[in-house]
Amino acid sequence: MTLSEFKATLDSDRPPDSTTGPQAALWHLAKGDWAYAHKLAQDHDDRDGAWVHAHLHRVEGDQANAGFWYREAGRPVSTLALADEWDEIAMALLDQHPDGRRGD
């Protein structure tokens, strides 16, 4: 699935059945449900989940907590605009990262 296709699913009531926990967390965040997105990210105990978790705490404004989760994800703290970081994470999780690397 491409980023455009993933974003098009935001018109639906639920994410596609094929989405992983971290993808679903991003989907729910985009729909405005930070709390459920956070639960999904917490439930996914790997680098992808940690990266989404970091982004969620950045959205929340909790930079210290975000920093912890970026370290858990093995990623530098993002300085991108939140929407741009959302796109970056989504592309990586969808195997569509511009530089070809995988999100984990």
C-alpha positions in Angstrom: 0.0 0.0 0.0 1.3 3.5 -0.8 1.1 6.5 1.4 -1.6 8.0 -0.7 -3.7 4.8 -0.5 -3.2 4.6 3.2 -4.3 8.3 3.6 -7.3 7.5 1.4 -8.5 5.0 4.0 -8.9 7.8 6.5 -12.3 8.3 5.0 -13.3 4.9 6.4 -14.6 4.1 9.9 -11.7 1.8 10.6 -8.3 1.0 9.3 -7.7 -1.6 6.6 -7.7 -5.2 8.0 -4.1 -5.6 6.8 -2.7 -2.8 9.0 -0.1 -3.6 11.7 -0.4 -2.2 15.2 1.9 0.7 14.5 0.2 1.5 11.2 -3.2 1.4 13.0 -1.8 3.7 15.7 -0.9 6.2 13.0 -4.3 5.8 11.4 -6.1 6.4 14.7 -3.9 9.4 15.4 -4.8 10.9 12.0 -8.5 10.4 12.9 -8.0 12.4 16.1 -8.0 9.5 18.6 -4.6 10.0 20.4 -5.5 7.8 23.4 -6.3 4.8 21.3 -3.3 5.4 19.1 -1.2 5.5 22.2 -2.7 2.2 23.4 -1.9 0.5 20.1 1.7 1.8 20.1 2.2 0.6 23.7 0.9 -2.8 22.8 3.5 -3.2 20.0 6.8 -3.9 21.7 9.3 -3.4 18.9 11.2 -0.6 17.2 8.2 0.3 14.9 5.9 0.6 17.9 8.5 2.7 19.8 8.9 5.1 16.8 5.1 5.7 16.6 5.1 6.0 20.4 7.8 8.7 20.2 5.8 10.5 17.6 2.7 10.4 19.8 4.5 11.9 22.7 5.9 14.6 20.4 2.3 15.4 19.4 1.3 15.5 23.0 4.2 18.0 23.7 6.0 15.6 26.1 9.5 16.0 24.6 11.3 14.1 27.4 9.1 11.1 27.0 9.3 11.3 23.2 13.1 11.3 23.5 13.0 8.0 25.5 10.9 6.4 22.8 13.1 7.6 20.0 16.1 6.0 21.8 14.0 2.8 22.1 13.3 2.9 18.4 17.0 3.5 17.5 16.1 6.8 15.9 17.2 10.4 16.3 14.7 12.8 17.8 12.7 14.2 14.9 12.8 17.9 14.1 10.3 17.6 11.2 6.9 19.2 11.3 4.5 16.7 12.9 2.6 16.1 9.7 5.9 15.5 7.8 7.1 13.0 10.5 3.7 11.2 10.4 4.3 10.8 6.6 7.9 9.6 7.1 6.8 7.0 9.7 3.9 5.9 7.6 6.0 5.5 4.5 8.6 3.5 6.4 5.9 1.2 7.9 4.4 0.8 4.5 7.8 0.0 3.0 7.6 3.2 0.9 10.5 5.1 2.6 12.1 7.5 0.1 15.6 6.2 0.7 14.5 2.6 0.6 15.3 1.7 4.2 12.7 -0.2 6.3 11.2 1.5 9.4 12.7 -1.0 11.9 
